[in-house]
Amino acid sequence: MNSESVPNQKSAIARWAETVRTEHEQADRIRSDEPSSDHWKKLAHRFAPATREKAFQDETFVGVSRYVRETDTVLDVGAGAGRLAIPLAERSKHVNAVEPSEAMQARLVDQVEDWGLSNLSIVASTWEEAEVEMADVVVCAHVVYTVRDIAPFLRKLTASSKRDVFAIVFEEPAMANYFQLWKLVYDEERIALPSLHELKDVLGEMQIEFDAEPLPEWQSRPFADMEAAYEESLARLFITPNTSNFELTDRLRSVLEASLGSAENGLRFKWAKPHRPWLVHWNA
């Protein structure tokens, strides 16, 4: 049943925008202080490729690299610390990495230097404001979830590609493993951002023909120790420790002590489930 057959049913694009808006409103209401100008400052260290060998074994990289030729230019939108941009630079002519976060940019620069790359350029900008040349392949991994105006975002991805466009998204909300922690700390349900199913609906509504391929499940890296879990959870739950919220931080520590279990080389939430990423592909 399509949206035109049901009176007053919102379009997929409108539903996406409303979901992102309400999620942001919940986060703003919960925050203990003003939002940071760089959300990724405390989290960037978890996003760089671990080693050269593991970078090339990354299932998302393997999936995308099948379409990338040595003579291709690549545009990585929301490149983060370089999980895809770095190994893709090894397999292509040039990579433009669009990344607005200064913390992520710094990690990316370190990776470029460590790998000795000379064919990767960083565009310090949001995608909406970025001015870039067209590329043969455009990649956008785990970025769309928080984009309120999704249609122009996707149109720009398509318009910037000469051949292939890839959006990598999770089957379930990216922060799903934090939902139970959120409820235990705040005693309310966390609003889930859009993910794979909503993206499919939007692409269909935009009349973009696509194919979607499931990638192998993977577990996020475990926390190194209890303090690392606490610091990351502060960021994920928008808590800034100060004299006015000792009760909240104490509750978080108590919940973490009861909720974390041993994992390989660290700790993980007892309820944590693997993530299932999907490779969504369409032609420009």
C-alpha positions in Angstrom: 0.0 0.0 0.0 1.5 3.3 -1.0 1.3 6.6 0.8 -1.2 8.1 -1.8 -3.8 5.4 -0.9 -4.1 6.4 2.7 -5.4 9.9 3.5 -3.1 12.0 5.6 -0.3 9.4 5.8 3.1 11.1 5.8 5.6 10.4 3.1 8.7 8.4 3.9 10.8 11.6 3.6 8.5 13.4 6.1 8.5 10.4 8.5 12.3 10.4 8.4 12.5 14.1 9.1 10.1 13.8 12.0 12.0 10.9 13.6 15.3 12.8 13.4 13.7 15.9 14.9 12.0 14.1 17.8 15.2 12.2 18.5 17.2 15.4 18.6 14.6 17.1 20.8 14.9 14.2 23.3 18.6 14.5 23.4 18.5 18.2 23.8 16.0 17.9 26.7 18.2 15.3 28.4 21.6 17.1 28.0 23.2 18.3 31.2 24.8 21.2 29.4 25.1 22.8 26.0 26.0 20.3 23.2 29.7 20.1 22.2 30.7 21.8 19.0 32.3 18.4 18.1 30.3 15.4 19.2 33.0 13.0 18.2 35.8 14.5 20.3 35.6 11.8 23.0 34.8 9.0 20.5 37.1 9.4 17.6 39.7 7.0 18.9 37.3 4.1 18.4 36.9 4.7 14.6 40.3 4.5 13.0 41.3 1.3 11.2 43.2 -0.9 13.8 45.9 -2.3 11.5 46.7 -2.4 7.8 45.8 -6.1 7.7 42.5 -5.6 9.5 41.6 -2.6 7.4 41.8 -4.7 4.2 39.8 -7.5 5.9 37.0 -5.1 6.9 33.9 -6.6 5.3 32.5 -3.1 4.3 35.8 -2.3 2.6 35.7 -5.6 0.8 32.2 -5.0 -0.3 32.9 -1.5 -1.7 36.3 -2.3 -3.1 34.8 -4.8 -5.6 33.5 -1.8 -7.5 36.6 0.3 -7.2 39.2 0.4 -10.0 42.8 1.5 -9.7 42.0 4.5 -12.0 39.0 5.6 -10.0 38.5 8.6 -7.9 36.5 8.1 -4.7 34.5 10.5 -2.5 34.0 9.3 1.1 31.3 11.4 2.7 31.6 11.4 6.4 34.9 9.7 6.3 35.5 9.8 10.1 38.9 8.6 11.1 39.5 6.8 7.8 38.1 3.3 8.2 37.2 3.2 4.5 39.0 6.2 3.1 42.5 5.0 4.1 42.3 1.5 2.5 40.4 2.8 -0.5 43.2 5.2 -1.2 45.5 2.2 -1.5 43.1 0.8 -4.2 42.3 3.9 -6.2 43.7 6.9 -7.9 42.6 9.5 -5.3 40.2 9.8 -2.4 38.5 13.0 -1.2 37.4 12.5 2.4 34.7 14.9 3.5 34.6 15.2 7.3 33.3 18.0 9.5 34.6 16.8 12.9 38.0 18.2 13.9 38.6 15.3 16.2 38.0 12.8 13.3 40.1 15.0 11.0 43.0 14.8 13.4 42.7 11.0 13.6 42.5 10.8 9.8 45.6 13.0 9.3 47.5 10.6 11.7 46.4 7.6 9.6 47.4 9.2 6.3 50.8 9.9 7.7 51.1 6.4 9.2 50.2 4.8 5.9 52.4 7.1 3.9 49.6 8.2 1.6 49.8 11.0 -0.9 46.5 10.5 -2.7 44.0 11.4 0.0 42.7 14.9 0.5 40.5 16.0 3.5 37.6 18.3 2.9 36.8 19.9 6.3 33.1 20.4 5.9 29.6 19.0 6.3 28.3 17.3 3.2 25.6 19.9 2.8 28.2 22.7 2.6 31.0 20.8 0.9 32.2 21.8 -2.6 33.8 18.8 -4.2 34.5 17.6 -7.7 32.6 14.6 -9.0 34.1 11.2 -8.4 33.7 7.8 -10.0 32.5 6.2 -6.7 30.8 7.9 -3.8 30.7 6.2 -0.4 28.7 7.3 2.6 29.0 5.0 5.6 26.9 5.3 8.7 26.1 9.0 8.2 22.5 9.3 7.1 20.9 8.4 10.5 21.1 12.0 11.9 20.4 13.8 8.6 17.0 15.6 8.9 16.8 16.7 5.2 17.5 13.3 3.8 16.2 13.9 0.2 18.7 16.7 -0.8 21.5 14.8 1.0 20.9 11.7 -1.1 20.4 13.8 -4.3 23.8 15.4 -3.8 25.4 12.0 -3.3 24.0 10.9 -6.6 24.9 14.1 -8.4 28.5 13.9 -7.2 29.0 10.4 -8.6 30.0 9.4 -12.2 29.1 5.8 -11.7 28.4 4.2 -8.3 26.9 5.4 -5.0 27.1 3.4 -1.8 25.3 4.1 1.5 26.3 1.7 4.3 23.7 1.5 7.0 22.8 -0.8 9.9 19.7 -3.0 9.8 18.8 -1.8 13.3 19.5 1.6 14.8 23.2 2.3 15.2 22.9 3.0 19.0 20.5 0.1 19.7 23.0 -1.4 22.2 22.7 1.8 24.3 18.9 1.8 24.4 18.7 -0.4 27.5 21.4 1.7 29.3 19.4 4.8 28.4 16.2 3.4 29.9 18.0 2.2 33.1 19.6 5.6 33.7 16.7 7.9 32.5 13.7 5.7 33.0 12.3 6.4 29.5 12.6 4.8 26.1 15.2 6.1 23.7 13.8 7.4 20.4 15.4 5.4 17.6 16.9 7.1 14.6 16.1 5.9 11.1 18.1 2.9 9.7 18.0 0.5 6.8 14.2 0.0 6.4 13.5 3.8 6.5 16.3 4.4 4.0 14.8 1.9 1.6 11.4 3.6 1.9 13.0 7.0 1.1 14.9 5.7 -1.9 11.8 4.1 -3.2 9.8 7.3 -2.8 12.6 9.2 -4.6 12.3 6.7 -7.4 16.0 5.7 -7.0 16.5 2.1 -8.1 18.9 0.3 -5.7 20.1 -3.0 -4.5 20.9 -3.9 -0.9 23.4 -6.5 0.2 23.7 -7.8 3.8 27.2 -7.8 5.1 28.5 -10.1 7.9 27.5 -9.2 11.4 30.1 -7.7 13.6 30.5 -6.7 17.2 31.7 -3.3 18.2 35.0 -3.1 19.9 34.8 -3.9 23.6 35.5 -1.3 26.3 39.1 -1.6 27.5 37.9 -1.3 31.1 35.2 0.1 33.4 36.5 3.6 33.2 36.5 3.5 29.4 32.9 2.2 29.4 32.0 5.1 31.8 33.6 7.8 29.7 32.0 6.6 26.5 28.6 6.1 28.1 28.8 9.7 29.4 29.1 10.8 25.8 26.4 8.5 24.4 24.0 9.6 27.1 24.9 13.3 26.9 26.1 13.5 30.5 28.7 16.1 31.6 29.9 15.4 35.1 29.6 18.4 37.4 28.5 19.2 40.9 24.8 19.4 39.9 24.4 15.9 38.6 26.3 13.6 41.0 23.2 11.6 41.4 23.0 10.9 37.7 26.7 10.0 37.3 26.5 7.7 40.4 23.5 6.0 38.8 25.4 5.5 35.6 28.3 3.9 37.4 26.0 1.6 39.3 24.1 0.6 36.2 27.4 -0.1 34.3 28.7 -2.3 37.1 25.6 -4.4 36.8 25.4 -4.4 33.0 28.9 -5.1 31.8 30.3 -8.5 31.3 33.7 -9.9 30.2 34.4 -9.9 26.5 37.6 -10.6 24.5 40.2 -8.1 25.7 37.7 -6.0 27.6 34.0 -5.5 28.7 30.7 -5.4 26.8 27.1 -4.9 27.7 25.5 -8.2 28.7 22.6 -7.5 26.3 24.8 -6.4 23.4 23.9 -7.9 20.0 26.0 -7.9 16.9 25.4 -5.2 14.3 24.2 -6.1 10.8 25.4 -3.6 8.2 24.0 -3.4 4.7 25.6 -2.2 1.5 23.0 -0.1 -0.3 24.1 0.6 -3.9 22.7 2.5 -6.8 23.9 3.9 -10.1 24.4 7.6 -10.7 
